[in-house]
């Protein structure tokens, strides 16, 4: 399990070595999430229609090690975009992966860009 978590590392825009096309904007639900696979990673991709914002994070919930975050509930906490695990409601920032419940669990986040209707996620490998 620990090895699986090592596979997920937060990536900052300046660290991106590879922008990967993961689909068209219309392939992802408005105000919800979808999941893509890149190498051995499962990545959840979210579109917040109201703010026209895109986010990506690991699909693996670190609490019980389940690949479910793409099906999580999204929203915001005091202006911070967040996702809540659909199983146990652990809540994470989609900006920096921090746990908004004050627990030690974190998630990896990835930069997203949109060009000509195509969604790209940035990876450091």
URRASUL-V513191 format. One record per residue. SS is DSSP state (H for helix, E for strand, L for the rest). OMEGA is omega in degrees with one decimal (* if undefined). D_FIRST is the distance of its C-alpha to the first C-alpha in Angstrom with 1 decimal. Layout:
ss=<SS | SS>
omega=<OMEGA | OMEGA>
d_first=<D_FIRST | D_FIRST>
This chain:
ss=<L | H | H | H | H | H | L | L | L | L | L | L | H | H | H | L | L | E | E | E | E | E | E | E | H | H | H | L | L | L | L | E | E | E | E | E | E | E | L | L | E | E | E | E | E | E | E | E | L | L | L | L | E | E | E | E | E | E | L | E | E | L | L | L | L | E | E | L | H | H | H | L | E | E | E | E | E | L | L | E | E | E | E | E | L | L | L | L | L | L | E | E | E | L | L | L | L | L | E | L | L | L | L | L | L | L | L | L | E | E | L | E | E | E | E | L | L | E | E | E | E | E | E | L | L>
omega=<179.4 | 179.2 | 178.8 | 178.8 | 179.6 | 179.3 | -175.7 | 178.8 | 176.2 | -179.9 | 174.7 | -178.3 | -178.0 | 179.3 | -175.0 | 174.3 | -173.0 | 172.3 | -175.3 | 175.1 | -177.3 | 176.9 | 176.0 | 179.6 | -178.8 | 178.8 | -176.6 | -178.1 | 173.1 | 177.5 | 178.7 | -176.5 | 173.2 | -177.7 | 174.5 | 175.8 | 174.8 | -173.8 | -179.3 | -178.3 | 165.6 | -175.8 | 176.3 | -179.2 | -176.3 | 174.3 | 175.3 | -173.9 | -175.4 | -179.3 | -177.0 | -177.2 | 179.1 | 179.3 | 175.5 | 178.3 | 175.1 | 177.2 | -177.0 | 172.6 | -175.5 | -178.7 | -179.3 | 175.5 | 177.9 | 178.3 | -171.7 | -172.4 | 178.4 | 178.2 | -178.6 | 177.9 | -179.2 | 179.7 | 175.5 | 176.6 | -178.0 | 178.0 | 178.5 | 177.5 | -174.3 | 170.9 | 176.5 | 177.3 | -179.0 | -178.2 | -173.1 | 174.1 | 171.1 | -171.4 | -174.9 | 174.5 | 176.0 | 177.0 | -175.7 | 176.9 | -179.0 | 177.7 | -177.8 | 175.7 | 179.1 | 179.3 | -175.5 | -178.5 | 175.3 | 173.1 | 175.1 | 175.4 | -176.6 | 176.6 | 179.0 | 171.7 | 179.0 | 176.3 | 177.7 | 177.5 | 178.9 | 178.1 | 177.7 | 174.7 | -178.4 | 178.3 | -179.2 | 178.6 | *>
d_first=<0.0 | 3.8 | 5.3 | 5.1 | 6.6 | 9.0 | 10.3 | 11.9 | 14.9 | 17.9 | 21.0 | 24.5 | 27.5 | 28.9 | 25.7 | 25.9 | 26.6 | 26.3 | 27.4 | 26.2 | 28.3 | 26.3 | 29.3 | 32.4 | 32.6 | 33.9 | 30.8 | 28.9 | 29.9 | 31.9 | 30.3 | 27.1 | 24.1 | 23.2 | 20.3 | 20.5 | 18.5 | 18.9 | 17.7 | 14.0 | 13.8 | 14.7 | 17.1 | 19.0 | 22.7 | 25.2 | 28.9 | 30.9 | 34.4 | 36.3 | 35.4 | 34.9 | 31.5 | 28.5 | 24.9 | 21.5 | 18.0 | 14.4 | 14.3 | 10.8 | 11.6 | 9.4 | 11.0 | 9.9 | 7.4 | 10.5 | 12.3 | 15.5 | 16.8 | 19.4 | 21.0 | 21.0 | 24.3 | 25.6 | 28.4 | 29.2 | 29.3 | 32.5 | 32.4 | 28.7 | 27.2 | 24.2 | 21.8 | 20.9 | 18.0 | 19.9 | 18.2 | 18.3 | 20.4 | 18.3 | 20.4 | 19.7 | 22.3 | 22.5 | 24.4 | 22.1 | 18.8 | 19.8 | 19.2 | 22.7 | 22.2 | 22.1 | 18.6 | 16.2 | 13.7 | 14.7 | 14.3 | 15.5 | 19.0 | 21.2 | 25.0 | 26.9 | 30.5 | 32.9 | 35.7 | 38.3 | 36.2 | 33.1 | 29.7 | 28.0 | 24.7 | 24.4 | 21.8 | 21.9 | 21.2>
